[in-house]
Amino acid sequence: MWIKAGSRFENDEDKGLAHFLEHMLFKGTEKRSSLEIARSLESVGGNLNAFTSKDLTCFYAEALGEHLERALDVLSDILLHSMFDATEMEKERRVIMDEMQSTLDIPEDLVQEKLSEKLFANSPLGLPILGTYQSVREITREKLLEFHKKRYVAGNCVIAAAGALQHQRLIKLVQKYFKLPAEEADFPLQTPQSYGSGLFRIEDSINQAHICVGFPALSFQDERRYALLALNTLLGGGMSSRLFQNIREKFGVAYSIYSFLDFYYDTGLLGVYLGTDMENYQRAIKLVEEEFEKVRNLSLSYEELEDAKAQLRGGLILSLEHSVRRMTRLAKSEIYLGEYPELDEVIRKIENITLRDVAELANSILNPNRAMW
């Protein structure tokens, strides 16, 4: 079950509300305790999980095909019949604050969170998914119930499934268990009108320097996203990528380096992370900037692009061996595109990527004046 209710649909006072709600839906329903929810699928070898992102919240179950009905029963129960017990809420409030602290203890995670916060500083996209200590302290049961009532409605939800199941049986079971309110949800997106740029530093007493740079990029709906995937692969999508070979392997100034993409409804983020020691901090930044400049100046070869396209094709096909990834691809295609592109169509679009496509994106996105460090 995918709900269009991520952290970007919060306001500044309610930061962390969507994530808090995700936690609370596992804390007991009218007919199941939190322990019974946990055992419901684990007792038959399955599992139940959830996550909150900027755009979406997802609750999902994995189980053998013979336990499909049980999985749907449990999922619908937590989504539609949770009790929001006040005592459990106070326990979970402490758990979430511990989760925030764990992020502070992992500099790689912290620097990427700060990058998003600074790049999207003038938009709800910049809000931290977990919220802040103050905002989580102030979340009330009434706020959770209101958020749930407004967003967990039929017009705002998508149910996706993949694996050992029959479509018509799935439809009947969904109709049986998911009695969602019929309302349509109308939550206009606050598209970023501007982006942050420049340098932001966190001084801390740790041995390494953790560096992120990011640029505003493309939305999930932009047809150029396939060329952007190729650009990301060329830059830092593996051990053969330019950043890895030219910074880690050639000069040895970063023990970890990669690039990454985030696609949202209306915008996106292309980022690079690297970890190095303080002695190599400035040199590492200079080398990354040089790689950006090389790509902008069309120093891409046909062989590099073909390797990147082959990597994308292979990764896509291999991902189809995992039912959760199949389910995720189905859901995101429905949510963001309103359609489900066939595998052959996606592969054709990957194969049609040209050097010009990648170079144009590199010049457009890897603009030093738009970089947030």
Secondary structure as a PSIPRED ss2 file (coil, helix, strand):
# PSIPRED VFORMAT (PSIPRED V4.0)

   1 M C   1.000  0.000  0.000
   2 W E   0.000  0.000  1.000
   3 I E   0.000  0.000  1.000
   4 K C   1.000  0.000  0.000
   5 A C   1.000  0.000  0.000
   6 G C   1.000  0.000  0.000
   7 S H   0.000  1.000  0.000
   8 R H   0.000  1.000  0.000
   9 F H   0.000  1.000  0.000
  10 E C   1.000  0.000  0.000
  11 N C   1.000  0.000  0.000
  12 D H   0.000  1.000  0.000
  13 E H   0.000  1.000  0.000
  14 D H   0.000  1.000  0.000
  15 K C   1.000  0.000  0.000
  16 G C   1.000  0.000  0.000
  17 L H   0.000  1.000  0.000
  18 A H   0.000  1.000  0.000
  19 H H   0.000  1.000  0.000
  20 F H   0.000  1.000  0.000
  21 L H   0.000  1.000  0.000
  22 E H   0.000  1.000  0.000
  23 H H   0.000  1.000  0.000
  24 M H   0.000  1.000  0.000
  25 L C   1.000  0.000  0.000
  26 F C   1.000  0.000  0.000
  27 K C   1.000  0.000  0.000
  28 G C   1.000  0.000  0.000
  29 T E   0.000  0.000  1.000
  30 E C   1.000  0.000  0.000
  31 K C   1.000  0.000  0.000
  32 R C   1.000  0.000  0.000
  33 S C   1.000  0.000  0.000
  34 S H   0.000  1.000  0.000
  35 L H   0.000  1.000  0.000
  36 E H   0.000  1.000  0.000
  37 I H   0.000  1.000  0.000
  38 A H   0.000  1.000  0.000
  39 R H   0.000  1.000  0.000
  40 S H   0.000  1.000  0.000
  41 L H   0.000  1.000  0.000
  42 E H   0.000  1.000  0.000
  43 S C   1.000  0.000  0.000
  44 V C   1.000  0.000  0.000
  45 G C   1.000  0.000  0.000
  46 G C   1.000  0.000  0.000
  47 N E   0.000  0.000  1.000
  48 L E   0.000  0.000  1.000
  49 N E   0.000  0.000  1.000
  50 A E   0.000  0.000  1.000
  51 F E   0.000  0.000  1.000
  52 T E   0.000  0.000  1.000
  53 S C   1.000  0.000  0.000
  54 K C   1.000  0.000  0.000
  55 D C   1.000  0.000  0.000
  56 L C   1.000  0.000  0.000
  57 T E   0.000  0.000  1.000
  58 C E   0.000  0.000  1.000
  59 F E   0.000  0.000  1.000
  60 Y E   0.000  0.000  1.000
  61 A E   0.000  0.000  1.000
  62 E E   0.000  0.000  1.000
  63 A C   1.000  0.000  0.000
  64 L C   1.000  0.000  0.000
  65 G H   0.000  1.000  0.000
  66 E H   0.000  1.000  0.000
  67 H H   0.000  1.000  0.000
  68 L H   0.000  1.000  0.000
  69 E H   0.000  1.000  0.000
  70 R H   0.000  1.000  0.000
  71 A H   0.000  1.000  0.000
  72 L H   0.000  1.000  0.000
  73 D H   0.000  1.000  0.000
  74 V H   0.000  1.000  0.000
  75 L H   0.000  1.000  0.000
  76 S H   0.000  1.000  0.000
  77 D H   0.000  1.000  0.000
  78 I H   0.000  1.000  0.000
  79 L H   0.000  1.000  0.000
  80 L H   0.000  1.000  0.000
  81 H C   1.000  0.000  0.000
  82 S E   0.000  0.000  1.000
  83 M C   1.000  0.000  0.000
  84 F C   1.000  0.000  0.000
  85 D C   1.000  0.000  0.000
  86 A H   0.000  1.000  0.000
  87 T H   0.000  1.000  0.000
  88 E H   0.000  1.000  0.000
  89 M H   0.000  1.000  0.000
  90 E H   0.000  1.000  0.000
  91 K H   0.000  1.000  0.000
  92 E H   0.000  1.000  0.000
  93 R H   0.000  1.000  0.000
  94 R H   0.000  1.000  0.000
  95 V H   0.000  1.000  0.000
  96 I H   0.000  1.000  0.000
  97 M H   0.000  1.000  0.000
  98 D H   0.000  1.000  0.000
  99 E H   0.000  1.000  0.000
 100 M H   0.000  1.000  0.000
 101 Q H   0.000  1.000  0.000
 102 S H   0.000  1.000  0.000
 103 T H   0.000  1.000  0.000
 104 L H   0.000  1.000  0.000
 105 D C   1.000  0.000  0.000
 106 I C   1.000  0.000  0.000
 107 P H   0.000  1.000  0.000
 108 E H   0.000  1.000  0.000
 109 D H   0.000  1.000  0.000
 110 L H   0.000  1.000  0.000
 111 V H   0.000  1.000  0.000
 112 Q H   0.000  1.000  0.000
 113 E H   0.000  1.000  0.000
 114 K H   0.000  1.000  0.000
 115 L H   0.000  1.000  0.000
 116 S H   0.000  1.000  0.000
 117 E H   0.000  1.000  0.000
 118 K H   0.000  1.000  0.000
 119 L H   0.000  1.000  0.000
 120 F C   1.000  0.000  0.000
 121 A C   1.000  0.000  0.000
 122 N C   1.000  0.000  0.000
 123 S C   1.000  0.000  0.000
 124 P H   0.000  1.000  0.000
 125 L H   0.000  1.000  0.000
 126 G H   0.000  1.000  0.000
 127 L C   1.000  0.000  0.000
 128 P C   1.000  0.000  0.000
 129 I C   1.000  0.000  0.000
 130 L C   1.000  0.000  0.000
 131 G C   1.000  0.000  0.000
 132 T C   1.000  0.000  0.000
 133 Y H   0.000  1.000  0.000
 134 Q H   0.000  1.000  0.000
 135 S H   0.000  1.000  0.000
 136 V H   0.000  1.000  0.000
 137 R H   0.000  1.000  0.000
 138 E H   0.000  1.000  0.000
 139 I C   1.000  0.000  0.000
 140 T C   1.000  0.000  0.000
 141 R H   0.000  1.000  0.000
 142 E H   0.000  1.000  0.000
 143 K H   0.000  1.000  0.000
 144 L H   0.000  1.000  0.000
 145 L H   0.000  1.000  0.000
 146 E H   0.000  1.000  0.000
 147 F H   0.000  1.000  0.000
 148 H H   0.000  1.000  0.000
 149 K H   0.000  1.000  0.000
 150 K H   0.000  1.000  0.000
 151 R H   0.000  1.000  0.000
 152 Y C   1.000  0.000  0.000
 153 V C   1.000  0.000  0.000
 154 A H   0.000  1.000  0.000
 155 G H   0.000  1.000  0.000
 156 N H   0.000  1.000  0.000
 157 C E   0.000  0.000  1.000
 158 V E   0.000  0.000  1.000
 159 I C   1.000  0.000  0.000
 160 A C   1.000  0.000  0.000
 161 A C   1.000  0.000  0.000
 162 A C   1.000  0.000  0.000
 163 G C   1.000  0.000  0.000
 164 A C   1.000  0.000  0.000
 165 L C   1.000  0.000  0.000
 166 Q C   1.000  0.000  0.000
 167 H H   0.000  1.000  0.000
 168 Q H   0.000  1.000  0.000
 169 R H   0.000  1.000  0.000
 170 L H   0.000  1.000  0.000
 171 I H   0.000  1.000  0.000
 172 K H   0.000  1.000  0.000
 173 L H   0.000  1.000  0.000
 174 V H   0.000  1.000  0.000
 175 Q H   0.000  1.000  0.000
 176 K H   0.000  1.000  0.000
 177 Y H   0.000  1.000  0.000
 178 F C   1.000  0.000  0.000
 179 K C   1.000  0.000  0.000
 180 L C   1.000  0.000  0.000
 181 P C   1.000  0.000  0.000
 182 A C   1.000  0.000  0.000
 183 E C   1.000  0.000  0.000
 184 E C   1.000  0.000  0.000
 185 A C   1.000  0.000  0.000
 186 D C   1.000  0.000  0.000
 187 F C   1.000  0.000  0.000
 188 P C   1.000  0.000  0.000
 189 L C   1.000  0.000  0.000
 190 Q C   1.000  0.000  0.000
 191 T C   1.000  0.000  0.000
 192 P C   1.000  0.000  0.000
 193 Q C   1.000  0.000  0.000
 194 S C   1.000  0.000  0.000
 195 Y C   1.000  0.000  0.000
 196 G C   1.000  0.000  0.000
 197 S C   1.000  0.000  0.000
 198 G E   0.000  0.000  1.000
 199 L C   1.000  0.000  0.000
 200 F C   1.000  0.000  0.000
 201 R C   1.000  0.000  0.000
 202 I C   1.000  0.000  0.000
 203 E C   1.000  0.000  0.000
 204 D C   1.000  0.000  0.000
 205 S C   1.000  0.000  0.000
 206 I C   1.000  0.000  0.000
 207 N C   1.000  0.000  0.000
 208 Q E   0.000  0.000  1.000
 209 A E   0.000  0.000  1.000
 210 H E   0.000  0.000  1.000
 211 I E   0.000  0.000  1.000
 212 C E   0.000  0.000  1.000
 213 V E   0.000  0.000  1.000
 214 G E   0.000  0.000  1.000
 215 F E   0.000  0.000  1.000
 216 P E   0.000  0.000  1.000
 217 A E   0.000  0.000  1.000
 218 L C   1.000  0.000  0.000
 219 S C   1.000  0.000  0.000
 220 F C   1.000  0.000  0.000
 221 Q C   1.000  0.000  0.000
 222 D C   1.000  0.000  0.000
 223 E C   1.000  0.000  0.000
 224 R C   1.000  0.000  0.000
 225 R H   0.000  1.000  0.000
 226 Y H   0.000  1.000  0.000
 227 A H   0.000  1.000  0.000
 228 L H   0.000  1.000  0.000
 229 L H   0.000  1.000  0.000
 230 A H   0.000  1.000  0.000
 231 L H   0.000  1.000  0.000
 232 N H   0.000  1.000  0.000
 233 T H   0.000  1.000  0.000
 234 L H   0.000  1.000  0.000
 235 L H   0.000  1.000  0.000
 236 G H   0.000  1.000  0.000
 237 G C   1.000  0.000  0.000
 238 G C   1.000  0.000  0.000
 239 M C   1.000  0.000  0.000
 240 S C   1.000  0.000  0.000
 241 S C   1.000  0.000  0.000
 242 R H   0.000  1.000  0.000
 243 L H   0.000  1.000  0.000
 244 F H   0.000  1.000  0.000
 245 Q H   0.000  1.000  0.000
 246 N H   0.000  1.000  0.000
 247 I H   0.000  1.000  0.000
 248 R H   0.000  1.000  0.000
 249 E H   0.000  1.000  0.000
 250 K C   1.000  0.000  0.000
 251 F C   1.000  0.000  0.000
 252 G C   1.000  0.000  0.000
 253 V C   1.000  0.000  0.000
 254 A C   1.000  0.000  0.000
 255 Y C   1.000  0.000  0.000
 256 S E   0.000  0.000  1.000
 257 I E   0.000  0.000  1.000
 258 Y E   0.000  0.000  1.000
 259 S E   0.000  0.000  1.000
 260 F E   0.000  0.000  1.000
 261 L E   0.000  0.000  1.000
 262 D E   0.000  0.000  1.000
 263 F E   0.000  0.000  1.000
 264 Y C   1.000  0.000  0.000
 265 Y C   1.000  0.000  0.000
 266 D C   1.000  0.000  0.000
 267 T C   1.000  0.000  0.000
 268 G E   0.000  0.000  1.000
 269 L E   0.000  0.000  1.000
 270 L E   0.000  0.000  1.000
 271 G E   0.000  0.000  1.000
 272 V E   0.000  0.000  1.000
 273 Y E   0.000  0.000  1.000
 274 L E   0.000  0.000  1.000
 275 G E   0.000  0.000  1.000
 276 T E   0.000  0.000  1.000
 277 D E   0.000  0.000  1.000
 278 M H   0.000  1.000  0.000
 279 E H   0.000  1.000  0.000
 280 N H   0.000  1.000  0.000
 281 Y H   0.000  1.000  0.000
 282 Q H   0.000  1.000  0.000
 283 R H   0.000  1.000  0.000
 284 A H   0.000  1.000  0.000
 285 I H   0.000  1.000  0.000
 286 K H   0.000  1.000  0.000
 287 L H   0.000  1.000  0.000
 288 V H   0.000  1.000  0.000
 289 E H   0.000  1.000  0.000
 290 E H   0.000  1.000  0.000
 291 E H   0.000  1.000  0.000
 292 F H   0.000  1.000  0.000
 293 E H   0.000  1.000  0.000
 294 K H   0.000  1.000  0.000
 295 V H   0.000  1.000  0.000
 296 R H   0.000  1.000  0.000
 297 N C   1.000  0.000  0.000
 298 L C   1.000  0.000  0.000
 299 S C   1.000  0.000  0.000
 300 L C   1.000  0.000  0.000
 301 S C   1.000  0.000  0.000
 302 Y H   0.000  1.000  0.000
 303 E H   0.000  1.000  0.000
 304 E H   0.000  1.000  0.000
 305 L H   0.000  1.000  0.000
 306 E H   0.000  1.000  0.000
 307 D H   0.000  1.000  0.000
 308 A H   0.000  1.000  0.000
 309 K H   0.000  1.000  0.000
 310 A H   0.000  1.000  0.000
 311 Q H   0.000  1.000  0.000
 312 L H   0.000  1.000  0.000
 313 R H   0.000  1.000  0.000
 314 G H   0.000  1.000  0.000
 315 G H   0.000  1.000  0.000
 316 L H   0.000  1.000  0.000
 317 I H   0.000  1.000  0.000
 318 L H   0.000  1.000  0.000
 319 S H   0.000  1.000  0.000
 320 L C   1.000  0.000  0.000
 321 E C   1.000  0.000  0.000
 322 H C   1.000  0.000  0.000
 323 S H   0.000  1.000  0.000
 324 V H   0.000  1.000  0.000
 325 R H   0.000  1.000  0.000
 326 R H   0.000  1.000  0.000
 327 M H   0.000  1.000  0.000
 328 T H   0.000  1.000  0.000
 329 R H   0.000  1.000  0.000
 330 L H   0.000  1.000  0.000
 331 A H   0.000  1.000  0.000
 332 K H   0.000  1.000  0.000
 333 S H   0.000  1.000  0.000
 334 E H   0.000  1.000  0.000
 335 I H   0.000  1.000  0.000
 336 Y H   0.000  1.000  0.000
 337 L H   0.000  1.000  0.000
 338 G C   1.000  0.000  0.000
 339 E C   1.000  0.000  0.000
 340 Y C   1.000  0.000  0.000
 341 P C   1.000  0.000  0.000
 342 E C   1.000  0.000  0.000
 343 L H   0.000  1.000  0.000
 344 D H   0.000  1.000  0.000
 345 E H   0.000  1.000  0.000
 346 V H   0.000  1.000  0.000
 347 I H   0.000  1.000  0.000
 348 R H   0.000  1.000  0.000
 349 K H   0.000  1.000  0.000
 350 I H   0.000  1.000  0.000
 351 E H   0.000  1.000  0.000
 352 N C   1.000  0.000  0.000
 353 I C   1.000  0.000  0.000
 354 T C   1.000  0.000  0.000
 355 L H   0.000  1.000  0.000
 356 R H   0.000  1.000  0.000
 357 D H   0.000  1.000  0.000
 358 V H   0.000  1.000  0.000
 359 A H   0.000  1.000  0.000
 360 E H   0.000  1.000  0.000
 361 L H   0.000  1.000  0.000
 362 A H   0.000  1.000  0.000
 363 N H   0.000  1.000  0.000
 364 S H   0.000  1.000  0.000
 365 I H   0.000  1.000  0.000
 366 L C   1.000  0.000  0.000
 367 N C   1.000  0.000  0.000
 368 P H   0.000  1.000  0.000
 369 N H   0.000  1.000  0.000
 370 R H   0.000  1.000  0.000
 371 A C   1.000  0.000  0.000
 372 M E   0.000  0.000  1.000
 373 W C   1.000  0.000  0.000
